[in-house]
Each structure stands twice: as C-alpha cells, then as structure tokens.
Amino acid sequence: MTSPIFGPPQSWPTNQDAICTTPEFDAELTIEAYHAGLFPMPITPLKDVEGVTWWSPRLRGVLPLSRLRVTRSMRKSAKRYRTSVDQAFSAVVAACADPARTGGWIDDQITAVYQELHADGIAHSIECWDSADRLVGGLYGVSFGGLFAGESMFHDADLGRDASKVALMRLVGILSDEYADSRLIDVQWLTPHLASLGAITVPREAYLLSLRYLLAVPAPDWTGQRH
C-alpha cells in the first residue's frame, strides 16, 4: 500500500531496513506507517531525539498462528499464571521500556504514542499474573484487521519464567477464531528466541504483498477478551 508520506515501496532503500526518519511522530502517522508496512523505532534508543526512524526489514519476522511451538514447559507454566487483556497496558509498556533491559529502545515519545493508540482501541496488551496477583510478564502491540504487530514482550526473571511465552499463547488463542488461517503476527525481526517459538522470515516484498489481504480480514473482538 503506497503512502503519501513514505512513498512507494519501490523507492525504499534495498540495502537496509531503515526506510526514513521523520521529525514528526504521532499516532496518526504511526497508523499510516503500519498500513504501509513500516513501524517506528528510535535510531538512537532512549535518547531525547526529536522524531523517529521508520523500519521495514528486508527479512520480516512473522509468526503464522499455526506455527506457534508450545512446549511441555510452556503448558505447565500456563497453568501457573492468570492472563488478562488490556487490564494493565501502561504497566506492560513500562516493564518493556525498562532501560536496564539489554537493547532497550522504548522512550517517552514511543510510550506516549502507544498510550494514545491504546486509548483509541488500536494498541493492546496481554498480561500474565502469578498467584499473588503480581504482573510477571506480558506483551503489547497493535491490531489492524488480521494483523497483530507485536512491539515488545517481557517477563520477570525471578517470578515469571515463561510468562511472556504464556502471553503469546493467549494472543494466538485470541486470534484463532474462524479467521485464524488469514491472520498473522508480525514480530519485526527474527531472533533465536522467536525462532524457537516458531517464527520465520519472509522477504519484504512478500510481507507487503500479504499486508493488503491481512488488513481486509475482520479484527478479533478485543473488547470481549477483557478478563
């Protein structure tokens, strides 16, 4: 999908994942970016720099729902935790944004934009709670039609073993209705951790081609999941 801001994909750099940097950054522009196949991330993480860099990986990490690899350990962990949807969005983002995390990149401007997207019913979180009702893991991302674009996930190293994986299991469960075969989780870049869960890579061109169909798929009922 060609964007008036980001231009046609044919004009994007073919030798790098970063497409461009804009001095402006707000919720409206972010929505346009996702519809064009891009996502925002500061090129200088956790620095007070105006604007944001927009990315479209040459090899896009994706997780088809049917490929989620659920281990015996994950099934056991799922019995230990309670999951919820959109009950602690701010807390999940804050945990994901912890600057002590390796590779931390979520700054104040990212947080503010996704808070606005959450208020508009576009960004969602899944939380994992232990038996003492402590938030021990979770994830957040944005939902457009049949696409869920995951932004970040976390788990408490001491209290939440496999908690982020359990949150991912809940996400796949939410997306797995009658449109499951037409839905996709975008994980941006493939990491060894995500590969172990079943994620794969597709070329940028293939991702952009599939995007037009994904956006036409009905979105899941997020409101009915809030428990």
N, C-alpha and C positions, 0 to 999 in steps of 0.2 A: 504494500500500500504506500503510494507516494505521499510524502508530507510536504506542505509548502515551506515548513521551517527546515527540515532535514534533507530535502531534495530526494530525487530518485535513487534507489539503491545502486544503480549503475554508476552513479557519481561518487560513491563512497570509496575510501581507500581499500585496496585489495590486499595490502601487506601489513595491516594492523587491525586490532579490534576496536580501538578508539575511533569514532567517526568524526566528532567535532566537540567543541566546547562553546557554551553559550553564557553570556554574562547574566542572563535572566534565568530563573529557576523557580517554577511554581507548580501547583497541582495541575492546572490546565495543560501546560506544556508537557508535563510528565505523562498525562493520559495520551496526548498526541504521540509521544515517543513510543509508548508501548504498542499502540496501534500500528506504528511504522516498523516495529521490530527492534526497538532500542530500549535501553534502560539507563538510569543515571547512576553515576558513582564519581565521587571526587577523585581527581587525578593525584591530588596531594591529600591523602586521608587525614582527617582530624585536624586540619589547618583551617584558619579563618580566611578562606579564599572565596571571593565572590563568584557566583556562577557554578557550573557543574560540567563534567565531561559525560558525553553520551556514547554508549557502547553497543556494538553488535558483533559478538565474537565470530570469527571466521569459522570456528568449530563450536557450535552451540551445544551446551549441555542440556539434555532433556531427559525426562523420566516418563515414558509411557506407563499408564497405570498398571497394565498387565505385567510389567517387568519388575515391579517392586519385589525385592527379595526379602522375605520375612523369615528370620532365623528363629530357632528354638529359644534363644536368649531373648529376642525381641518379644516373642509371645509370652514368655514368663514375666518380662518387665511390664507388659501391657496390663497384666493382672494386678500389678502393684500400684499403678497410677490411675488417677482420675483425669480425664481430659475434658476440656471445655473449649468453646468457640467464642471469640470476641468478648471475653469477660475480663481480660487484663491486657489489652493491646499496648498501652503505654509501658507497662512493666516488661512485657516481652521485648519491645523495641529497646528499652533501656538496658536490658540484660544483653541483647545482641550488640549494643553500642558500647559496651564496657571497654574503655581504652586499654585495659590490661590484656585483652584478648589479642592473640597473635593475628596480625593482618587486619586489625580493626579499621573500619573505614566510615562508620556511620556517624556523621557530625550533626550539629544542631540544625542546619538547614535541611538535611535529609529527614531528620526526625520531624521537623515542623511540617514538611510537605506530606509525609505519610500519615501524620496525625489528621491532616485535613482530608486526605483520601479515605481514611477510616471513618471520619465523620460523615462522609458522603456515601458510605456503604460500598466502597471500592476496595479498600485495603482491609485485610482480615488477619486475625491471629488465632493460633491454636495453642492452648496452654496445657501443660502437664503438672499435676499436683500430687504430692505424696500424701501419706495417710495423716500427716499433721497439717494438711492444707497449706503446705509451702510450695511456692512456684519453683519447680525444679527443672523445667525445660519448656521449650516451645519453638514456634516458628511464626513468621509473618510474611505476607506477600500481597499481591493484588490479583483480582479476579475479573477477567473480561471474557464473557461468553464461555467457550470451552477451554480457555487458557487460564491456568493459575501460574503466575510468575513469582516464584519464591525469591525472597530478598535475603533472608538470613534465618539461622536457627541457632539454638544454644541448649546446653544442658549444664546443670550444676555438677561439677566434677566430684563432689563429695556425696551429694544427696540424690543425684539424678542420673544414674547410669542408664544409658539407652533412652533417656527421656525425650530427646529430640527425635529419635527414631520412632518412638511411640506417637509423637505428634504427627510425624509424617504418615504413619499408618492411619491415623484418624483423618488426615487430609485426603488420602486416597479413598478412604471409605465415603467421605462426603461427595467426592467427585464421581464415585462409582454407582451412578444410577443408570437409567436406560440410555444415557448418552455417553457412558463410560468409554466406549470404543472411539469416540470422537473428541475425547478430551486429552490434555497434555499438561504436564508440569514442566515449566521452564526453570532450570537450575543454573542458567547462565554459563558457567564454566564447569567442566568435569574435573572433579578431584578424586583421589583414590577412595576417600570416604564415600562419596556419592556413587562412584562406580561399584563399590561393594554392595550398595543398595539396589543396583540395577540400572542406574543412569547410563546413558550413552551419549555420543556426539553425532550431530548432523551438520552438514555444510550450511553456511549462512544462507545460500540460495534456497536450499530445501526448507529451512526453517521459515523463511519469508514467504515461500510459496504456500506452506501449510497454514500460515497465520491467517490468511483471508478466510479459510474454511473454519478454523478454530473460533474466530470472532463471531461467526454466524451461528454457532451452537448455543442453545439455551444455557444460561448460567445455573449453577446449583442454587437451591433455596438456602441461602446463608442464614436468614432470619430464623428459620425453623430448626437450625442447628445449635442455637444458643442455649446450651445446657451443659 
